[in-house]
Structure formats: structure tokens, C-alpha cells
């Protein structure tokens, strides 16, 4: 069945370091792919999305490319900030439901 | 993007009482709504999926008599936690999907605490 496998955390980085959070998926159709961010005590916020192969989603310096050949949607940011500390969820949406990764906790230290 | 409003954001109730959580799509028609539960430091667990005007489809292990879901219109779905107990304390999140089937939009979540 459809599923998402996300890099385990927690991840701790120094400010201005490069971030990669790996995400791979299994899907029978042509899902849309998403990265969501969740700050403590809050709901999910859409960070970026891609709806078809080779699309690149980007927002606030974060990027992810929908790669069908490797079934991946890795999240990257060139220079993280303390304010990026949060939990990041990779997800796919088939039109019938979302499938979420387990979440990756990121802590950025000054 | 489209806006989904979830209310209340926080609720504290006594054991044995029922609590209703509302999820509204403010600027689009939500053909499908999803209800999730999130335990601390864990991912979202899908509880049920509902389509307007029909009965909700519950995931395995979710008690339909405990978690009543009503999707009476294309803009409103409600989740009622009946006879709440402390173990029902959790973060509940709704999501609304459009007929485009390429995306669904999340509410801000409801923190339920049963005392």
C-alpha cells in the first residue's frame, strides 16, 4: 500500500548549517507530495508541496523536488536558523487520504 | 491557500461528558474531511474519513460510537468525543479535501484535556 518513510530524528544543527531530511514514498498512483512543519503546541503548517514528477516546491529557503525515479522528496535548506526548530512531516496525498511520515524533530542551536 | 477553521483550539472537560469539535472550510467546498489524532511526539493517526452526506469510514481500532463524526454540509464536519475519559486527551486535527484531489488543508488543531 501507499506509505511514507522519513528520516528518523532528532536532528540537531548549528545555525547556518545545511539541512537535509530524507523522505521516500511508495504509491500506486500519482500522489501529491508535501512537507509540513509543526511548532510546539500548534497544528500543521504547509511548508511546500509538489503535485507532479520533477516539480520543485520551495518556501522560506526550503526546497524539495518530486523525484519519481527514486520515489523521493527530500527536504533541504542551505542555511538553517534557530527559528526553523520544529517537527517536519513528509506526506503524500492520494486524493483519498494523507499518508504521513513519522516526523523529524529539528533543533537549531545558535 | 484555502482556509480550514477548527474550533475550539483548546478544551478541558470533565470525565463522562461529551465534547464537540468543529471543522469548517471557509472558502471552498470540502468534499472529503479527515480527522486525525496526534499523540505527543508522534505522527498523525487517521481516525476517519467522511464524505458529505454519507457515513464516515473509520480506521481499524477507532470506536465509531466513541468518536461520532458528522459531515452534514460541504463546509462543516464535526467530531464528538462521547463520554470522554482521560485517555481521550490528545491533539485532534481535521483536514478538508477538495474535488481537485490534489491537496487537502488542515485546521489548526484542538487540544482536548479530560480531567
Interface residues (C-beta under 8 A of the other chain):
Chain A: X32 X34 X36 X41 X42 X43 X44 X46 X49 X51 X89 X93 X95 X96 X97 X98 X100 X101 X102 X103 X105
Chain B: X1 X6 X32 X34 X41 X42 X43 X44 X46 X49 X93 X95 X97 X101 X102 X103 X104 X105 X106 X107 X108 X109 X111
